Amino acid sequence: MKEWISIAPQQKRRRKGCRLNTIGLFWLLVWAVLVIGGAGAWRRIAALWAGTGKLPTTSLPPVSKSADPQDAPLMLAVGEVGTPKVYSPYLLLVQLEDGEVLLERGSETPIYPASLTKIMTALAAIEALPDLEREITLPESIFSDIWAANASTAGYQPEETVRAIDLLYGVMLPSGADASLGLAEWIDGGEAAFVERMNRRAAMLGMDNTHFTNVCGLQDEAHQTTLKDLSLLLMEALKNQTFCELFTASRHSTPGTNLHPDGITVHSTLFSKLPDPEVPGGRILGGKTGFTNEAGLCLASLAEINGKGYILLTAGAPGDNKSEPLHILDAQAVYGWLGELGR
């Protein structure tokens, strides 16, 4: 991998006649946070005060409905000329080395992340697993919810024993709920506890407008984020070599298992709809797609253009998994625009 991918990562004073009890200290803290730190700081303090590390769902603003892409212009980096035509109402293009924002539209607007959630699922799992060769058995109990939700899977079966690394590929390439829930069950004993891990990690990254309620990105009014927050997550994740390998793989074949003696092969939902990753000046290196009816078509991607690394996050493109992949067309248009600019 390129170097730009692998490199990261007072005493209390007493005054006469003025005594503060515990309640007084609490309300002083509330006042200070609201005045100085804003809403994001308040959510972090509230989570710590409660001792859970979880973000209160009621403190997040409502998710906006997808708008016509022409309703708001793309915000351009200083000195650039022209903009690419895109279908996604929410977009954020960032240069990886220095975090410079080159294109932006609605990047701080609350959205549903759909399967872009699995970027956090994978990163949290990698960080929690000391041995990626460890074999994990998928309990039958996780599959009833998967089948009920008609969620996408990697193709694993109840009671199948699979290496952790193969489950991670199952999370990222085919967007498998079976792999995601299997890892959550193994690491933390269940999805709810693993989601708490995800929310603690989000708070550590300063993802102030993010709250996860599940590991797969299934629709939930309280499960939301922003593209700006997702950019913080993706830039952190790309410092991890294992995550980079997952994010840039087009396919992965597992060794034989107890239920698949010949193993199984999983394919990237991005590259399966992107037969040619080449764009002017470079190529698209990898990415993670997402879709729900409420979220629209979403994509987080990585590209190398004229020797530099870029990440692009888009959400809310019209269509579905069977229609024209407008989120992928947006990535080709934006990265091609960059290449033609000679950035």
C-alpha positions as CSV (number, residue, x, y, z in Angstrom):
1,M,0.0,0.0,0.0
2,K,1.0,3.6,-0.5
3,E,2.7,5.4,2.4
4,W,-0.2,7.8,2.7
5,I,-2.5,4.8,3.4
6,S,-0.4,3.1,6.1
7,I,0.8,6.1,8.1
8,A,-1.4,7.1,10.9
9,P,-1.5,6.7,13.4
10,Q,-6.7,22.6,39.2
11,Q,-7.2,22.9,42.8
12,K,-10.5,24.1,44.1
13,R,-10.5,27.7,45.6
14,R,-12.7,28.5,48.6
15,R,-14.0,32.0,49.1
16,K,-15.7,33.2,52.2
17,G,-19.5,33.0,51.9
18,C,-19.4,31.0,48.7
19,R,-19.8,27.2,48.9
20,L,-20.7,24.9,46.0
21,N,-22.3,21.6,46.8
22,T,-22.6,18.7,44.4
23,I,-25.8,19.9,42.8
24,G,-24.3,23.4,42.3
25,L,-21.2,21.9,40.7
26,F,-23.4,19.9,38.3
27,W,-25.3,22.9,37.1
28,L,-22.2,25.0,36.8
29,L,-20.8,22.3,34.6
30,V,-24.0,22.3,32.5
31,W,-23.7,26.1,32.0
32,A,-20.0,25.9,31.1
33,V,-20.5,23.1,28.6
34,L,-23.5,24.8,26.9
35,V,-21.8,28.2,26.7
36,I,-18.2,27.0,25.8
37,G,-18.4,23.6,24.4
38,G,-21.7,23.5,22.5
39,A,-23.9,20.6,21.9
40,G,-21.2,18.1,20.9
41,A,-19.3,18.7,24.1
42,W,-22.6,18.3,26.1
43,R,-23.3,14.9,24.6
44,R,-19.8,13.7,25.6
45,I,-20.2,15.0,29.1
46,A,-23.7,13.5,29.5
47,A,-22.4,10.1,28.3
48,L,-19.6,10.2,30.8
49,W,-21.8,11.4,33.6
50,A,-24.2,8.5,33.0
51,G,-21.2,6.1,32.9
52,T,-22.3,4.4,29.7
53,G,-20.2,6.1,27.0
54,K,-23.4,6.1,24.9
55,L,-24.7,9.2,23.1
56,P,-28.3,10.2,24.0
57,T,-30.4,9.7,20.9
58,T,-32.8,12.6,21.8
59,S,-30.0,15.1,21.5
60,L,-29.4,14.5,17.8
61,P,-31.2,16.6,15.2
62,P,-33.7,14.9,12.8
63,V,-32.4,13.4,9.6
64,S,-33.2,15.4,6.6
65,K,-34.9,13.8,3.6
66,S,-33.0,13.4,0.4
67,A,-33.1,16.7,-1.6
68,D,-32.8,17.4,-5.2
69,P,-29.1,17.6,-5.9
70,Q,-29.6,20.9,-7.7
71,D,-31.2,22.5,-4.6
72,A,-27.7,23.3,-3.1
73,P,-24.5,24.0,-4.9
74,L,-21.3,22.1,-4.3
75,M,-19.0,24.1,-2.2
76,L,-15.7,24.4,-4.0
77,A,-12.1,24.6,-2.8
78,V,-10.6,28.0,-3.2
79,G,-9.0,28.5,-6.6
80,E,-10.7,25.6,-8.4
81,V,-12.8,26.0,-11.5
82,G,-16.0,24.2,-12.4
83,T,-17.7,21.3,-10.6
84,P,-18.6,17.8,-11.6
85,K,-22.2,16.8,-12.1
86,V,-23.3,14.5,-9.3
87,Y,-26.6,12.9,-8.2
88,S,-25.9,12.6,-4.5
89,P,-27.4,15.5,-2.4
90,Y,-24.8,14.9,0.3
91,L,-21.1,14.8,-0.6
92,L,-17.7,15.3,0.9
93,L,-14.3,15.1,-0.8
94,V,-11.2,15.2,1.3
95,Q,-7.5,15.0,0.5
96,L,-6.2,12.2,2.7
97,E,-2.7,13.6,3.6
98,D,-3.8,16.9,5.1
99,G,-7.6,16.6,5.5
100,E,-8.2,19.5,3.1
101,V,-11.9,19.6,2.0
102,L,-12.1,20.0,-1.8
103,L,-15.8,19.5,-2.4
104,E,-18.7,19.6,0.1
105,R,-22.5,19.7,0.1
106,G,-24.5,18.9,3.2
107,S,-21.6,17.2,5.0
108,E,-22.9,18.3,8.4
109,T,-26.5,17.3,7.7
110,P,-27.7,14.3,9.7
111,I,-28.2,11.3,7.4
112,Y,-28.8,7.5,7.8
113,P,-25.6,5.7,7.0
114,A,-27.0,2.4,5.9
115,S,-24.1,-0.1,5.5
116,L,-21.5,2.6,5.8
117,T,-22.0,1.7,9.4
118,K,-19.9,-1.4,8.8
119,I,-16.8,0.7,8.5
120,M,-17.1,1.2,12.3
121,T,-18.1,-2.4,12.8
122,A,-15.0,-3.6,11.0
123,L,-12.6,-1.2,12.7
124,A,-14.0,-1.9,16.2
125,A,-13.7,-5.6,15.6
126,I,-10.1,-5.4,14.3
127,E,-9.1,-3.4,17.3
128,A,-10.7,-5.9,19.7
129,L,-9.3,-9.0,18.1
130,P,-5.7,-9.9,19.0
131,D,-5.7,-13.0,16.7
132,L,-7.4,-12.6,13.3
133,E,-6.8,-16.3,12.6
134,R,-8.9,-17.3,15.6
135,E,-11.8,-19.5,14.6
136,I,-15.3,-18.3,15.5
137,T,-18.5,-20.3,15.4
138,L,-21.6,-18.4,14.3
139,P,-24.5,-19.2,16.7
140,E,-27.8,-20.1,15.2
141,S,-29.5,-17.4,17.4
142,I,-28.2,-14.6,15.2
143,F,-29.8,-15.8,12.0
144,S,-33.5,-15.4,12.8
145,D,-33.1,-11.6,13.0
146,I,-31.0,-11.6,9.8
147,W,-33.6,-13.5,7.9
148,A,-36.5,-11.5,9.3
149,A,-34.9,-8.2,8.2
150,N,-34.0,-9.7,4.8
151,A,-30.5,-8.3,5.4
152,S,-27.6,-9.0,3.0
153,T,-25.3,-11.8,4.0
154,A,-21.8,-13.2,3.2
155,G,-23.2,-16.7,2.8
156,Y,-22.2,-18.2,6.2
157,Q,-24.5,-20.7,7.9
158,P,-25.7,-21.3,11.5
159,E,-23.0,-23.2,13.5
160,E,-20.4,-22.6,10.8
161,T,-16.8,-22.2,12.1
162,V,-14.9,-19.4,10.3
163,R,-11.7,-17.5,10.9
164,A,-12.1,-13.9,12.2
165,I,-10.3,-12.5,9.2
166,D,-12.8,-14.2,6.9
167,L,-15.7,-12.7,8.9
168,L,-14.1,-9.3,8.4
169,Y,-14.0,-9.8,4.7
170,G,-17.6,-10.9,4.9
171,V,-18.5,-7.6,6.7
172,M,-16.8,-5.3,4.2
173,L,-17.1,-6.9,0.8
174,P,-20.6,-8.4,0.5
175,S,-21.8,-6.3,3.5
176,G,-22.8,-9.4,5.4
177,A,-25.0,-9.1,8.4
178,D,-24.1,-12.7,9.3
179,A,-20.4,-11.8,9.6
180,S,-21.2,-8.5,11.5
181,L,-23.4,-10.1,14.1
182,G,-21.1,-13.1,14.4
183,L,-18.2,-10.8,15.3
184,A,-20.3,-8.8,17.7
185,E,-21.5,-12.0,19.5
186,W,-18.0,-13.4,19.8
187,I,-16.3,-10.1,21.0
188,D,-18.9,-8.7,23.4
189,G,-21.5,-11.4,23.8
190,G,-24.1,-9.7,21.7
191,E,-25.0,-6.8,19.4
192,A,-26.0,-4.3,22.1
193,A,-22.7,-4.5,24.0
194,F,-20.7,-4.2,20.7
195,V,-22.8,-1.2,19.7
196,E,-21.7,0.5,22.9
197,R,-18.1,-0.2,21.9
198,M,-18.9,1.4,18.5
199,N,-20.4,4.5,20.2
200,R,-17.4,4.9,22.6
201,R,-15.0,4.7,19.6
202,A,-17.1,7.3,17.8
203,A,-16.9,9.6,20.8
204,M,-13.1,9.2,20.9
205,L,-12.9,10.3,17.3
206,G,-15.0,13.4,17.8
207,M,-17.9,12.1,15.8
208,D,-20.3,14.4,17.7
209,N,-23.3,13.9,15.5
210,T,-23.2,10.1,15.3
211,H,-25.1,7.5,17.2
212,F,-25.2,3.8,16.3
213,T,-28.0,1.4,17.3
214,N,-27.0,-1.7,15.4
215,V,-23.9,-3.2,13.7
216,C,-25.3,-3.5,10.2
217,G,-26.9,-0.2,9.3
218,L,-30.5,-1.4,9.4
219,Q,-32.9,1.4,9.4
220,D,-33.5,3.0,12.8
221,E,-34.6,6.6,13.4
222,A,-31.9,6.9,16.1
223,H,-29.1,5.4,13.9
224,Q,-27.5,8.4,12.2
225,T,-24.4,10.3,11.4
226,T,-23.0,12.9,9.1
227,L,-20.5,12.7,6.2
228,K,-18.1,14.9,8.2
229,D,-18.2,12.3,11.0
230,L,-17.8,9.5,8.6
231,S,-14.7,11.2,7.1
232,L,-13.2,11.2,10.6
233,L,-13.9,7.5,10.9
234,L,-12.6,6.6,7.5
235,M,-9.4,8.5,7.9
236,E,-8.7,6.8,11.2
237,A,-9.6,3.4,9.8
238,L,-7.2,3.8,6.9
239,K,-4.3,4.0,9.3
240,N,-4.9,0.4,10.1
241,Q,-3.3,-2.0,7.6
242,T,-5.8,-4.8,8.0
243,F,-8.7,-2.4,7.4
244,C,-6.9,-1.1,4.3
245,E,-6.6,-4.6,2.9
246,L,-10.3,-5.2,3.5
247,F,-11.4,-1.8,2.0
248,T,-9.4,-2.2,-1.2
249,A,-10.1,-5.9,-1.9
250,S,-12.3,-6.8,-4.8
251,R,-12.8,-10.5,-3.8
252,H,-11.8,-12.9,-1.0
253,S,-11.8,-16.7,-0.9
254,T,-11.9,-18.5,2.4
255,P,-10.4,-21.9,3.3
256,G,-12.7,-24.8,3.8
257,T,-15.0,-24.8,6.8
258,N,-17.1,-27.4,8.5
259,L,-20.1,-26.4,6.4
260,H,-18.3,-25.3,3.2
261,P,-15.5,-27.8,2.6
262,D,-14.3,-25.9,-0.5
263,G,-14.7,-22.5,1.2
264,I,-16.7,-19.6,-0.2
265,T,-15.7,-16.6,-2.2
266,V,-17.1,-13.1,-1.5
267,H,-17.1,-10.1,-3.8
268,S,-17.0,-6.4,-3.2
269,T,-20.3,-4.7,-3.8
270,L,-18.3,-1.7,-5.2
271,F,-16.1,-3.5,-7.7
272,S,-18.9,-5.8,-8.8
273,K,-20.6,-2.6,-10.3
274,L,-17.3,-0.9,-11.2
275,P,-15.6,-3.0,-13.9
276,D,-13.0,-0.4,-14.6
277,P,-11.6,1.5,-11.6
278,E,-9.4,3.7,-13.8
279,V,-10.3,7.4,-13.9
280,P,-8.4,10.3,-15.4
281,G,-5.2,10.7,-13.5
282,G,-5.5,7.6,-11.3
283,R,-7.8,4.9,-10.1
284,I,-10.4,4.1,-7.5
285,L,-8.7,1.8,-4.9
286,G,-11.6,0.6,-2.8
287,G,-14.8,1.4,-1.0
288,K,-17.9,0.4,0.9
289,T,-21.4,0.8,-0.5
290,G,-24.6,1.2,1.4
291,F,-28.4,1.3,0.7
292,T,-31.7,1.5,2.5
293,N,-34.9,3.1,1.2
294,E,-34.4,5.9,3.7
295,A,-30.7,6.4,3.2
296,G,-30.6,6.1,-0.6
297,L,-27.5,4.9,-2.3
298,C,-24.4,5.7,-0.3
299,L,-20.6,5.2,-0.9
300,A,-17.4,5.7,1.0
301,S,-14.4,5.4,-1.4
302,L,-10.7,5.8,-1.6
303,A,-8.7,6.8,-4.7
304,E,-5.2,7.8,-5.8
305,I,-5.2,10.7,-8.2
306,N,-2.0,12.1,-9.6
307,G,-0.1,10.4,-6.8
308,K,-2.2,11.7,-3.9
309,G,-4.8,10.0,-1.8
310,Y,-8.5,11.1,-1.6
311,I,-11.6,9.9,0.2
312,L,-15.1,10.6,-1.1
313,L,-18.3,10.1,0.9
314,T,-21.7,10.4,-0.7
315,A,-25.2,9.7,0.5
316,G,-28.8,10.0,-0.6
317,A,-28.4,9.2,-4.3
318,P,-31.7,8.1,-5.9
319,G,-32.3,4.5,-6.8
320,D,-31.7,1.1,-5.2
321,N,-29.5,-1.9,-5.5
322,K,-31.0,-3.0,-8.7
323,S,-31.0,0.4,-10.5
324,E,-28.2,2.4,-12.1
325,P,-25.5,2.8,-9.5
326,L,-25.6,6.6,-9.3
327,H,-23.4,6.7,-6.2
328,I,-20.6,4.9,-8.1
329,L,-21.1,7.2,-11.2
330,D,-20.7,10.1,-8.8
331,A,-17.4,8.7,-7.6
332,Q,-16.1,8.3,-11.2
333,A,-17.2,11.8,-12.0
334,V,-15.6,13.5,-8.9
335,Y,-12.3,11.6,-9.1
336,G,-12.2,12.2,-12.9
337,W,-12.7,15.9,-12.3
338,L,-9.8,15.8,-9.9
339,G,-7.6,14.1,-12.4
340,E,-8.4,16.6,-15.1
341,L,-7.6,19.4,-12.8
342,G,-4.1,18.0,-12.3
343,R,-4.4,18.1,-8.5
